[in-house]
Amino acid sequence: MLKKSEKARADFNVDTALADGVAVVRMFLADRLGLFLQGEEAMDRIDDTVRKLIEVRGPVGTADVVTVLASQVASLLAANAGPDGDPEALFDTMIRAQIDMVRRMNAIEKERADG
């Protein structure tokens, strides 16, 4: 999971916390079929992976919250992508758009401050 987080960090040029979130959502998207077929077993496996990531990064108590939120994001992406869509591509597009918007807003704020 740490490698996937580092990949997300490089892909989007973002900080570690956001990269961790991206990696967790990507894990849910990649294991959609496993979640459907294996249910509880697949969810336990993902939860364990997230717990290990959180233990490396911060408080253990947040692992359950991260798992639930990532699961919800993955579900919404799948629904928004539609039956023939690609939720992973949609996720990448949405993350890039959000990052670009924040960077533009930060530049505007900096210009105003330098004013």
C-alpha positions as CSV (number, residue, x, y, z in Angstrom):
1,M,0.0,0.0,0.0
2,L,2.9,2.4,0.7
3,K,4.1,1.9,-2.9
4,K,0.7,2.6,-4.2
5,S,0.5,5.7,-2.1
6,E,3.9,6.9,-3.4
7,K,2.7,6.2,-7.0
8,A,-0.4,8.4,-6.3
9,R,1.9,11.1,-4.8
10,A,4.0,11.1,-8.0
11,D,1.0,10.8,-10.4
12,F,-0.8,13.8,-8.9
13,N,2.2,15.7,-7.3
14,V,0.3,15.9,-3.9
15,D,1.2,15.5,-0.3
16,T,1.3,12.1,1.5
17,A,-2.2,12.4,3.2
18,L,-4.0,13.0,-0.1
19,A,-1.9,10.3,-1.8
20,D,-2.9,7.8,0.9
21,G,-6.5,8.6,0.3
22,V,-6.1,8.2,-3.5
23,A,-4.4,4.9,-3.0
24,V,-7.2,3.6,-0.7
25,V,-9.9,4.6,-3.1
26,R,-7.9,3.0,-6.0
27,M,-7.7,-0.2,-4.0
28,F,-11.5,-0.3,-3.6
29,L,-11.9,0.4,-7.3
30,A,-9.5,-2.4,-8.2
31,D,-11.1,-4.9,-6.0
32,R,-14.8,-4.2,-6.9
33,L,-15.4,-7.8,-8.2
34,G,-13.7,-9.3,-5.1
35,L,-15.9,-7.1,-2.8
36,F,-19.0,-8.3,-4.7
37,L,-18.1,-12.0,-4.7
38,Q,-16.2,-12.3,-1.4
39,G,-18.2,-9.6,0.6
40,E,-17.0,-9.7,4.2
41,E,-13.7,-11.5,3.5
42,A,-12.7,-8.9,0.9
43,M,-13.7,-6.0,3.1
44,D,-11.7,-7.5,6.0
45,R,-8.7,-7.7,3.8
46,I,-9.0,-4.1,2.7
47,D,-9.6,-3.0,6.2
48,D,-6.5,-4.7,7.4
49,T,-4.5,-3.1,4.6
50,V,-5.8,0.4,5.5
51,R,-5.2,-0.3,9.2
52,K,-1.5,-1.0,8.4
53,L,-1.2,2.1,6.3
54,I,-2.8,4.2,9.0
55,E,-0.5,2.7,11.7
56,V,2.5,3.8,9.6
57,R,1.0,7.3,9.0
58,G,-1.0,8.2,12.1
59,P,-3.6,7.3,14.7
60,V,-5.0,3.7,14.4
61,G,-8.5,4.8,15.2
62,T,-8.8,6.6,11.9
63,A,-8.4,3.4,9.8
64,D,-12.1,2.5,10.1
65,V,-13.2,5.9,9.0
66,V,-10.8,5.9,6.1
67,T,-12.1,2.5,5.0
68,V,-15.7,3.5,5.1
69,L,-15.1,6.8,3.3
70,A,-13.1,5.2,0.6
71,S,-15.7,2.5,0.1
72,Q,-18.4,5.2,-0.3
73,V,-16.3,7.2,-2.7
74,A,-15.7,4.0,-4.8
75,S,-19.4,3.2,-4.8
76,L,-20.3,6.8,-5.9
77,L,-17.6,6.7,-8.7
78,A,-19.0,3.4,-10.0
79,A,-22.5,4.7,-10.0
80,N,-21.5,8.0,-11.7
81,A,-19.4,6.2,-14.3
82,G,-22.4,4.1,-15.3
83,P,-22.5,0.4,-16.4
84,D,-20.1,0.8,-19.3
85,G,-18.0,3.6,-17.7
86,D,-14.5,3.4,-16.1
87,P,-14.7,4.5,-12.5
88,E,-10.9,4.5,-12.2
89,A,-10.5,6.9,-15.1
90,L,-13.3,9.1,-13.6
91,F,-11.6,9.1,-10.3
92,D,-8.3,10.2,-11.9
93,T,-10.0,12.9,-13.8
94,M,-11.9,14.2,-10.8
95,I,-8.7,14.2,-8.6
96,R,-6.7,16.1,-11.3
97,A,-9.5,18.6,-11.7
98,Q,-9.7,19.3,-8.0
99,I,-6.0,19.6,-7.6
100,D,-5.8,22.0,-10.6
101,M,-8.6,24.1,-9.1
102,V,-6.9,24.3,-5.7
103,R,-3.6,25.2,-7.2
104,R,-5.3,28.0,-9.3
105,M,-7.0,29.3,-6.2
106,N,-3.8,29.3,-4.2
107,A,-2.1,31.2,-7.0
108,I,-4.9,33.8,-7.0
109,E,-4.7,34.2,-3.2
110,K,-0.9,34.6,-3.5
111,E,-1.3,37.3,-6.1
112,R,-3.8,39.1,-3.9
113,A,-1.5,38.9,-0.9
114,D,1.5,40.1,-2.9
115,G,-0.8,42.7,-4.5
